[in-house]
C-alpha cells in the first residue's frame, strides 16, 4: 500500500512539473486592435500603406507596417505585391527554456516579410459584394512561409458599409495541425467623405500552437493547445487618386 501511494505521489508530481513546462492560454480579456490604411489609385494600380497596433500577446505589443501595390488585371481580378515589417510576432519555436520556460520576447525584434496576393471581387446585388483572396507570405526573418485563403462579404448602405471576413493561415512546413490560425473579422465603416471612412472592428483569432524544437529536444515529448483571442478596436481608411 505504501509503495503504491509513493508511486502515485511521484506520478502526480511529475504531471505537475510537466504541466508547468507547457504554455497556456495567455488572454483573459479582449485585446485592443487599431488599424489605419491609405490607398492611392492611379492608372489601374492601387498603391497601399497600412499600419496596425495590438496588445497581441501578454506583456508585449504587436505592430506592423505594410507597403505595396495592387494592379487590376480586369474588372474583377487584381494581383498584389507587398513588403511588411512586424514587431511582436510569435511562433511555435519561441517557447524556450533559459532559467525557466517562457516565450521568447520579440517585441523589439523586427521581422521582414514579402507577400503576394490574388484577389477576385464581384457583385452579389446592388448593395452587396463578395471577395475571395489567396495570399502567400514569406517571413524571411524566421524562414517560414504561409498560404492564407480569405473570403469576405460587404453590405453597403447610403453612407456606410458592413464587412465580414474569414481567413486561414496555413504554414508551408509539416505540422500536426494543417491550420495554424483562423481569423474572423467584422467591421463597420462610416463614409465621412469621398476620401475618408472609419469605424469599429471586432475580430476573433484562434491559434493552434504546437511543440517548440527546444521543448521536444529537452523533454522528448510534444504538446498541442488552442488559444482563442478576441480583439476590439477601430479602423481608419483614407483613399485618393483616380
C-alpha positions as semicolon CSV with decimal commas, in nm:
position;residue;x (nm);y (nm);z (nm)
1;X;0,000;0,000;0,000
2;X;0,279;0,240;0,094
3;X;0,463;0,160;-0,230
4;X;0,152;0,226;-0,439
5;X;0,094;0,555;-0,260
6;X;0,457;0,651;-0,321
7;X;0,426;0,577;-0,693
8;X;0,102;0,772;-0,709
9;X;0,264;1,077;-0,546
10;X;0,557;1,055;-0,790
11;X;0,314;1,035;-1,083
12;X;0,117;1,344;-0,981
13;X;0,433;1,540;-0,904
14;X;0,577;1,456;-1,245
15;X;0,249;1,558;-1,410
16;X;0,254;1,890;-1,226
17;X;0,613;1,959;-1,326
18;X;0,540;1,864;-1,688
19;X;0,231;2,085;-1,697
20;X;0,442;2,380;-1,583
21;X;0,660;2,336;-1,889
22;X;0,371;2,378;-2,133
23;X;0,247;2,724;-2,241
24;X;-0,112;2,801;-2,150
25;X;-0,377;3,045;-2,263
26;X;-0,244;3,399;-2,217
27;X;-0,554;3,616;-2,254
28;X;-0,849;3,659;-2,022
29;X;-0,966;3,992;-2,164
30;X;-1,048;4,144;-2,502
31;X;-0,735;4,281;-2,669
32;X;-0,713;4,624;-2,836
33;X;-0,660;4,643;-3,213
34;X;-0,615;4,961;-3,421
35;X;-0,569;4,969;-3,799
36;X;-0,503;5,261;-4,036
37;X;-0,452;5,237;-4,411
38;X;-0,434;5,460;-4,714
39;X;-0,478;5,394;-5,087
40;X;-0,365;5,595;-5,387
41;X;-0,518;5,481;-5,717
42;X;-0,354;5,568;-6,046
43;X;-0,390;5,404;-6,390
44;X;-0,543;5,077;-6,262
45;X;-0,278;5,049;-5,989
46;X;-0,360;5,085;-5,620
47;X;-0,067;5,195;-5,402
48;X;-0,116;5,083;-5,046
49;X;0,018;5,162;-4,697
50;X;-0,107;5,016;-4,369
51;X;-0,013;5,021;-4,001
52;X;-0,152;4,802;-3,720
53;X;-0,115;4,803;-3,345
54;X;-0,243;4,547;-3,097
55;X;-0,185;4,410;-2,748
56;X;-0,130;4,085;-2,945
57;X;0,047;3,895;-2,665
58;X;0,060;3,924;-2,288
59;X;0,322;4,181;-2,181
60;X;0,412;4,269;-2,538
61;X;0,259;4,459;-2,826
62;X;0,226;4,366;-3,191
63;X;0,298;4,633;-3,450
64;X;0,330;4,616;-3,827
65;X;0,371;4,840;-4,129
66;X;0,294;4,723;-4,482
67;X;0,373;4,890;-4,816
68;X;0,287;4,770;-5,163
69;X;0,057;4,784;-5,461
70;X;-0,227;4,603;-5,634
71;X;-0,270;4,602;-6,010
72;X;-0,606;4,545;-6,180
73;X;-0,584;4,264;-6,434
74;X;-0,951;4,303;-6,526
75;X;-1,270;4,442;-6,375
76;X;-1,279;4,165;-6,113
77;X;-0,919;4,041;-6,073
78;X;-0,622;4,205;-5,900
79;X;-0,269;4,094;-5,815
80;X;-0,071;4,246;-5,528
81;X;0,289;4,268;-5,405
82;X;0,381;4,387;-5,053
83;X;0,662;4,427;-4,802
84;X;0,582;4,407;-4,430
85;X;0,784;4,492;-4,119
86;X;0,644;4,344;-3,797
87;X;0,730;4,351;-3,427
88;X;0,597;4,107;-3,167
89;X;0,505;3,817;-3,396
90;X;0,520;3,488;-3,206
91;X;0,596;3,141;-3,347
92;X;0,584;2,778;-3,225
93;X;0,961;2,766;-3,169
94;X;0,955;3,077;-2,948
95;X;0,868;2,859;-2,644
96;X;1,216;2,813;-2,493
97;X;1,388;2,732;-2,165
98;X;1,652;2,951;-2,003
99;X;1,617;2,981;-1,624
100;X;1,255;2,870;-1,680
101;X;1,021;2,800;-1,971
102;X;0,894;3,120;-2,132
103;X;0,802;3,280;-2,464
104;X;1,088;3,446;-2,649
105;X;1,037;3,823;-2,629
106;X;1,007;3,952;-2,987
107;X;0,855;4,293;-2,916
108;X;1,175;4,475;-3,017
109;X;1,281;4,234;-3,292
110;X;1,175;4,333;-3,641
111;X;1,058;4,060;-3,879
112;X;1,059;4,112;-4,256
113;X;0,801;3,951;-4,484
114;X;0,720;3,952;-4,854
115;X;0,359;3,895;-4,959
116;X;0,185;3,841;-5,288
117;X;-0,190;3,800;-5,331
118;X;-0,451;3,733;-5,595
119;X;-0,799;3,883;-5,544
120;X;-1,134;3,823;-5,712
121;X;-1,421;4,062;-5,629
122;X;-1,773;4,078;-5,770
123;X;-2,127;4,199;-5,705
124;X;-2,396;3,989;-5,541
125;X;-2,661;4,256;-5,592
126;X;-2,677;4,637;-5,592
127;X;-2,588;4,650;-5,220
128;X;-2,361;4,351;-5,164
129;X;-2,019;4,238;-5,286
130;X;-1,806;3,933;-5,216
131;X;-1,429;3,891;-5,230
132;X;-1,200;3,589;-5,248
133;X;-0,828;3,637;-5,185
134;X;-0,533;3,398;-5,183
135;X;-0,212;3,529;-5,021
136;X;0,136;3,381;-4,999
137;X;0,354;3,523;-4,721
138;X;0,724;3,452;-4,669
139;X;0,874;3,558;-4,336
140;X;1,247;3,585;-4,412
141;X;1,347;3,652;-4,051
142;X;1,233;3,314;-3,921
143;X;1,229;3,131;-4,255
144;X;0,859;3,042;-4,254
145;X;0,604;3,050;-4,538
146;X;0,224;3,069;-4,517
147;X;-0,071;3,027;-4,753
148;X;-0,364;3,248;-4,649
149;X;-0,703;3,198;-4,818
150;X;-0,965;3,459;-4,730
151;X;-1,329;3,519;-4,813
152;X;-1,531;3,831;-4,736
153;X;-1,873;3,983;-4,790
154;X;-1,974;4,351;-4,767
155;X;-2,314;4,516;-4,737
156;X;-2,342;4,882;-4,841
157;X;-2,580;5,146;-4,710
158;X;-2,607;5,510;-4,822
159;X;-2,312;5,638;-4,615
160;X;-2,162;5,326;-4,460
161;X;-2,097;4,955;-4,505
162;X;-2,054;4,635;-4,304
163;X;-1,788;4,371;-4,380
164;X;-1,747;4,014;-4,256
165;X;-1,424;3,829;-4,343
166;X;-1,270;3,493;-4,258
167;X;-0,905;3,399;-4,316
168;X;-0,694;3,089;-4,258
169;X;-0,316;3,081;-4,205
170;X;-0,167;2,754;-4,333
171;X;0,207;2,701;-4,271
172;X;0,413;2,551;-4,551
173;X;0,605;2,326;-4,310
174;X;0,468;1,993;-4,185
175;X;0,265;2,020;-3,863
176;X;0,011;1,804;-3,683
177;X;-0,248;2,077;-3,741
178;X;-0,259;2,199;-4,100
179;X;-0,420;2,529;-3,997
180;X;-0,220;2,743;-3,755
181;X;-0,454;3,042;-3,732
182;X;-0,819;3,108;-3,807
183;X;-0,932;3,472;-3,816
184;X;-1,283;3,620;-3,827
185;X;-1,323;3,998;-3,876
186;X;-1,635;4,212;-3,852
187;X;-1,613;4,584;-3,934
188;X;-1,847;4,878;-3,971
189;X;-1,722;5,173;-4,180
190;X;-1,885;5,515;-4,183
191;X;-1,815;5,713;-4,504
192;X;-1,728;6,053;-4,361
193;X;-1,641;6,185;-4,708
194;X;-1,546;6,055;-5,051
195;X;-1,192;6,001;-4,921
196;X;-1,227;5,912;-4,553
197;X;-1,403;5,627;-4,373
198;X;-1,372;5,496;-4,018
199;X;-1,548;5,277;-3,766
200;X;-1,528;4,998;-3,508
201;X;-1,397;4,648;-3,563
202;X;-1,430;4,315;-3,384
203;X;-1,204;4,016;-3,452
204;X;-1,156;3,662;-3,327
205;X;-0,826;3,474;-3,363
206;X;-0,789;3,101;-3,294
207;X;-0,429;2,974;-3,282
208;X;-0,324;2,609;-3,287
209;X;0,007;2,600;-3,100
210;X;0,244;2,303;-3,127
211;X;0,566;2,193;-2,959
212;X;0,878;2,404;-2,999
213;X;1,202;2,236;-3,105
214;X;1,356;2,327;-2,769
215;X;1,071;2,155;-2,584
216;X;1,092;1,837;-2,794
217;X;1,471;1,817;-2,766
218;X;1,478;1,867;-2,388
219;X;1,177;1,657;-2,282
220;X;1,144;1,412;-2,571
221;X;0,767;1,466;-2,591
222;X;0,518;1,700;-2,756
223;X;0,219;1,920;-2,679
224;X;-0,064;2,094;-2,862
225;X;-0,309;2,355;-2,737
226;X;-0,557;2,601;-2,879
227;X;-0,574;2,971;-2,793
228;X;-0,890;3,174;-2,856
229;X;-0,838;3,553;-2,855
230;X;-1,089;3,835;-2,906
231;X;-0,998;4,183;-3,030
232;X;-1,195;4,507;-3,037
233;X;-1,084;4,839;-3,179
234;X;-1,111;5,083;-3,465
235;X;-1,003;5,134;-3,824
236;X;-0,935;5,442;-4,035
237;X;-0,911;5,446;-4,416
238;X;-0,803;5,732;-4,643
239;X;-0,802;5,691;-5,021
240;X;-0,738;5,931;-5,306
241;X;-0,640;5,935;-5,672
242;X;-0,836;5,836;-5,983
